[in-house]
Amino acid sequence: MAQPDDAPAIRPQGLLDQSAAAWIVLGVLLLFTFSMWRFFDAQLEDRSHDRFQHQVDNARSALKNRMQAYEQVLNGTAGLFAASTEVSRAEFRRYVESLELDEALPGIQGTGFTLMVPGTQRPAHVAAVRAEGFPDYRIHPEGERDTYSTILYLEPFEGRNLRAFGYDMYSEPIRREAMNRARDTGRAAVSGKVVLVQETEDDLQAGFLIYLPVYRDNDVDDVLSRRALLHGFVYSPFRAHDLMQGVFGNSSGDTSRNTSGTTTHDVEIEVYDLEADPRNLLYSSRTPDHTPRFTTDRMVEFGGRVWVLRIGSSAQFEQDVRHSEPYLVLLAGIVVDILIFAVIYGSIRHRRKMRRSAARLAESRDEFRTLVENVPGVVFRCAPQPPWRILHINKGILDLTGEPPEHFMGQAHSLAEVIHPDDRPRFEETMMSSILGRTPYEAEFRVRSRFGRIHWVSARGQGVFDRNGSARWMDGVMLDITERRAAEAAIRQLAFIDPLTQLPNRRFLLDRLRQALANSDRTRLFGALLFIDLDHFKDVNDTLGHEAGDSVLTEISQRLKHGVREGDTVARLGGDEFIVMLENLGDKAEDAVEKAEAIAGKILAELGEPLTVGGHAVTATPSIGISIFCGQDPGADELIQRADRAMYRAKAAGRNRIEHHLAF
């Protein structure tokens, strides 16, 4: 019997396997996608490990380089003793101060010289040092020993370092081992972990020392001659945590790079002496309750001592290297696999899926519109040429200008009309450069609201181009950064201005003083520094309170500004100490001295006038020290010290007077 013409065609037998084939193809594609995901994941893991190893190498190099720099300091100090038969305390101080170690090599506790004293010469040595002006000098700890070492010089000779004066380091086994090693090798030797004599109960840290021997004769070439001719040691003590902070930075705080180029938030570092034992820990920046994903140990050998650097990846590093690319590959592969499977599975299912996709696309479009309207700031699209006619803008423009988005739509208004006139040329240049270079743009400019208020905004975005390379429009986002700009201005103000008196602070003064010295060197005109210290100011704080003291300082600062010439600099060093810098006092020293004295006398008279604070009459007379300069010798710091010494002579002579530095 024949089939009717409209009867459905019989499918070939091979098509019966289409469903199974689709599932097989899907399985193969999913296997390939999974393999690619594992490949990219392994590649990124290797890159993360390489980045970590780079940070490890940087950290190790930073520590090694810093320790070598300290060794060079000691080599130079030892050279001072080798070049002179007798190095005085003043010569040693001048040499160490000339190194400016606080700026060049932060982290060093001091630089000193310890003298080896035979037991038989101890009384004579102690008597000689006491005769230098140190009546309380002694070698400590007490006890009879065949040989003593005494810390004779140590700079800076102040603060914690005063506790070490006269200390016999040779009496302590760990220090003695390092000193003997340095003595016998003639090279720098690092001690084991110790507690420095300078330590107090506050902020107790582990420490270590570096020793370099000083011999009485340069002709030493064997152990016996070195022992026989040993004169003493130049050395440096270190507080381990302070030193390492200077090398590695703060791994949990500032995300800047330290002097070695190591990104300090990428790694957490522990430093051990000899072996990684908690008892040998010198320094740690580890974050509690964090187990590093990557960790490694590196050895650093210096001065005959081995340190173990245990370096682990930080939580921030692990967050930074957590990449989404492998999962995007996996997700994209699965989506493609499903699409291919859907095509093979049948046209009906494919059309149904397209309908669903269209519905999802519409939903995504609506969600995108909602997202744009709720994005912080202003999202806009404008024409690619001045005056930047607005094509679309979200409701964030209302907060900036006071006008709704509808106000800017159409031909009547443009982006240029809300930009401050002074900033329009720069904004136009930025936009045109972005269009010509087909690159993203970024600009900061001011926006005026209809109420007259000025906002600082940061705008960034890029152009959209057609196939011919012509710009169709410019997209961008503007964020209000008014508060950030105000905060930045406040920070700059705090860096150079004393917050109480609104006078320049020490940092600002040093900058102006160095400029003045350079100008004086060029013009050969004299200048002067007046170092002013209020007499008995402590009595004001003690009797009337610190608030009254602050009022006195504020009034004194105003009198100082009114008592000098226009162009002179008045600064507050701190406490009740002020500096007045005078320039262009003539090309003769006598004229400069006369003019400086005249201004100082005027200040002396004005500050000596009584003032009223909280109903109390207060008189704050000054003691003034004058230091004259011409050219750049001496430097700024020495010039201030000279004026300071002159001021102290004024106080010693009875206060409320003027004294000069003896030479300039």
Summary of the structure (lengths in Angstrom):
residues: 664
radius of gyration: 37.7
end to end distance: 131.0
largest distance: 139.6
contacts: 1983
relative contact order: 0.06
helix: 48%
strand: 23%
